């Protein structure tokens, strides 16, 4: 039984390394995404704007899905970080394309338009799921 526990704990350094890369990737994503969007996600969320919270949560989930796939399928930490960067770029691009599909998306989210927030979140999560599925190399 002790051997099993020790064998299991042998994976702890890898877990910690991948988890650190994941947390750092999420922090970079949050910073970049909140910087590139015309509306202030955190200010709007602090002001109790549900549309902003839903849209941002969707973007975060849409990024975390392919990032988790990258962690699962990567061959190294560098490989994981590279595919995490791909996930980040795809999610940012998704926001810009969503803005083209729904005029004044950012302004509507800032005004608390729940439908716009749900649309944005739906786009982010859908693209994130597809992105994750494509990372099964």
N, C-alpha and C positions, 0 to 999 in steps of 0.2 A: 504494500500500500504506500509506503514511504517512497519507493522507487517511482511509482506512478505520479505522486505529487511532485517529486523532483524533476521528472521528465516533463511534466506539464509546465512547471515554472521555468524550465529552460527556454521556453518561448517568450518569457517576459521581456527581455531586451528588444526583441523584434516588435512585440506589441507596442512597447513604449515609443520606439522609433517611428513606427507607422502612425501611431496615434498623434505624436508630436507633429508629424508632417501634415496630418489631416487637420488638426486644430490650427496650425499656421496657415494652411490653405484656406480654411473657412474664414479666418480673420482677414486675410488678404482679399478674399472675395467680398466680404462685407464692406471693407473699406473702399475697394474699387467700385463695386456696384452702387454704393451710396454716393460715391463721388460723381459717377457718370450720369446718374438719373437727375433730371431737372428738379425734381421735388426732394424735399428733405425728409427721408424716411423716418429717421429717429425723432426729429422734431414733431412730425405728424403723428407718430405712434405715441409719443409723450403727451400729445394733445388729444389722445383718445380717438384717432381717426381709424375706424375699422378697415376702410378700403386700403389704406397704406399698410396696415398690419397684415392683411390677407395677401396683398401683392408681394410684400417683402418676404413673408413666410413661404410663399410659393417659389420665389426666386431662390431662397435658401435651401428648400427641399430639392428644387430642380438642380441645384449645384451638388448637394450632398449625395444624391442618387448615383451620378456617374463617378463621383469621387470614391464612393464605397466600392463601386465596380472596379475602379482603377486599383484600389488597395487589394481587392480580392485577386485580380488577375495580373498584377505587376510582377516583374521579375526582380526588381530592386527598388530601393527608396527613390533613386533618381528616375527610374521608369514611372513610378507612382507620381512623382512630382510633375513630370512632363505631361502625363495624361490628366492630372489635376489642372494644369494650366490650360489644356485643351478644353476641359469641362468649363472652366471659368470663361474662356473666350466664347464658347458656344452659348453660355447663359447670357452674357452681355449682348451678343448678337441677337439673341431671342428678344431681349427687351426692345432693341431698336426696330426689329421687324414687327413686333407687337404694336409699336407706336405708329408704324405705317398702316397697319391693319385697322386700328381704332384711333381715329383722329383725336388729338388733344388728350391722349391717354394719361400722361403725367399730370396735366392740369385737372383732369377728372378725378384722378386718385387724390390729389391734394384737396379737392373740394369734397371728398368723402363719398364719391360715387361708388357704392358697393359693387355694382355690376362691372365697372371698369377694373376694380381690384380683383374680383373673381376671374375676369377674363385674363388679366395679366398673370395671376397665379396659375390658372389652368394652362396657359401657354408655357410658362416656366416649368411646371411639373411634367407636362406632356413631352416637351423637348428633352428634359432631364432624363425621363424614362427611356426615350429613344437613344439618347446619348449613352446612357448606361448599358443598354443592350448592345450597342455597337462596340463597346469596350470589352468584348469577350475574346479578343484575339487570343 
